[in-house]
Amino acid sequence: MTAPGVEVDGHAAPASAAQASAAAERLLARWPSARPFLLVGSGLVVVGGFVAAVTRPTGFDLGPWLAAFLVLVGGVAQIALGVGQAWIAEQPPVPRDVRIELVSWNTAVVLTAVGSLASLPVATLLGGVAMVVALVRFLVGVAAAGSVPRSAIAVYRIVAAVVLVSTPIGLVLSVLRHG
């Protein structure tokens, strides 16, 4: 059997069952630090789906934006960063750090949504600040990466960078839209 990532006839060799099992065991052992992000993020994906479902029948103009924001930022990005941190970090995050990240991230989601829906750019700005705080904490949490593939660390950092870059863009658009 060849090592993962080694090319054989132009194709990357698959990870061995033992490596896949080790990765699953690592994540299972760190489940307490991943669970809150998975639960809250999944809930926000469902809420975003409901928002999408009622948007057209109710004529909710900001519905498409809100649905996408809840699903992508509130749900998918939160799950990716929270679960990813639990798996990637050398040591699993302590409960206090998980609470701070969870509260920061979801405060950002709520403030951004409320600020956009109520035309309150100050709330959106505060949401952006809370988002940056959460992102910095997530990135610091994986600064000492464990024995995981480099590609996983790269994907994690790309997700964080995309949200980080989109935050000031969203803030500028909010101010332009709401004055």
Secondary structure, 3 states (H helix, E strand, C coil): CCCCCCEECCEECCCCHHHHHHHHHHHHHCHHHHHHHHHHHHHHHHHHHHHHHHHHHHCCCCHHHHHHHHHHHHHHHHHHHHHHHHHHECCCCCHHHHHHHHHHHHHHHHHHHHHHHCCCHHHHHHHHHHHHHHHHHHHHHCCCECCCCHHHHHHHHHHHHHHHHHHHHHHHHHHHHHC
